Amino acid sequence: MSGGIYDTNDVLGPYDELPVHQTSQPLSVLSNTDPGFDDGYFFGVFSADARTFLYQGLRINPNTDVVGGYVGVMRDGIQRTVRFSRTWRELCDTTVGPYSLRVLKPYRDIHLRLDDNESGLAMDLHWLGSSPAFLEAHHLATNRGRPTTDQSRYAQAGTARGWISIDGERIEVEPGSWYASRDHSWGLYHERPPLAADPRWLPPKQAAGRRRALRFWTLFGAGELSGFYGIHEASDGSQAMMNDTFGTPFEGRLHVGWDREVIDLVAGSHELELVPGTRRLRAGRVHLIAADGGKWTQEVEPVGPPWVTATIGYQAGSWRDGGSMRTYHGPGVSLEWDEFDFAEQPLDHTMYDGTEYKGLHGKEYLSRITTTAPDGRQWVGAGHTELFLDGPFAPLGLT
């Protein structure tokens, strides 16, 4: 039976059983037809002691009818990534081939599984929330009156339990020595080729407002302490609202236990040391100011080289056919994998579409993090630290 202009079988999914609709259409039909509108997750599971960072994600693009994802691992510079994709509406479920994601208890227990596949990478993990999710300020950026980013995102710190297998080597994952990060975002993100307009047919982009030069973002855990914060600065090091994908100057929160102590953060600053001649983080000290005036300090020490997002699927040429996570790769489930040595950075890297990146730096760090409270309490743990340094940044002498 037809559902008006739609075939009911094409657009109705299991989520339409729930009373959660926000428009008059089925949930899989969006009011925004931009192919860049998507919804999905990132999960990190990591141990500073094991020098291992497992990263994974799943994103649904209703307007291209594609669901795609990735699982990868970085150990001492060797980065292996398996990518997978299929059409979305044939099975409105968070399963793609060997990969599955199940929310067992919202914000508390998420089951992540990658069954045996040709990449040699597999896992069976429970991602366990350590503190409540933090809804970040809405992300909005515009150009010539059109929103180029219009997105909600929440971040959450956690731990994990289960195992990871790499070519038959089984790595046991337990809370206490392993920590975890995640975010869930939905909406319109910044333009990503190949599903983006050719700029030669458009007016030049306007210099509309301040743009971000630094992003220093951390999700961390250390025993009973966990938390999140993000610092964003313009090229002169100032913090103010910016017309950029990540435009909020500062936000964050710390937790002792799930809700035993909640420390709202109102300001943050940094002292960063780079590896000479690079934009790669050697060490950092972060000063965090709580709403009650208390001063918290974090020492951030990267463990091994950062992992490189170019292989995970977001960018054009990250898939062997030249496409990305948002593009169609053929009937059924498409799966591919690769492994690169990213131990020495910066480096030159060629994408599968022929695009060459010169002097590429990873931006995603596994860090050992030591946090000191105003009263002298101290916790040592691990964190997922992002350092984006885009273009000139005067405080670090970058031109």
Secondary structure, 3 states (H helix, E strand, C coil): CEECCEEHHHHCCHHHHCCCCCCCCCCCCCCCCCCCEEEEEEEEEEECCCCEEEEEEEEEECCCCEEEEEEEEEECCEEEEEEEEEECCCCCCCEECCEEEEEEECCCEEEEEECCCCCCEEEEEEEEECCCCEECCCEEEEECCEEEEEEEEEEEEEEEEEEEEECCEEEEECECCEEEEEEEEEEECCCCCCCCCCHHHCCCCCCCCCCCCEEEEEEEEECCEEEEEEEEECCCCCCCCCCCCCCCCEEEEEEECCCCEEEEEEEEEEEEEECCCCCCEEEEEEEEEECCCCEEEEEEEECCCCECHHHCCCCCCCCCCCCCCCCCCCCCCEEEEEEEECCCCCEEEECCCCCEEEEECCCEEEEEEEEECCCCCEEEEEEEEEEEECCCEHHHCEC
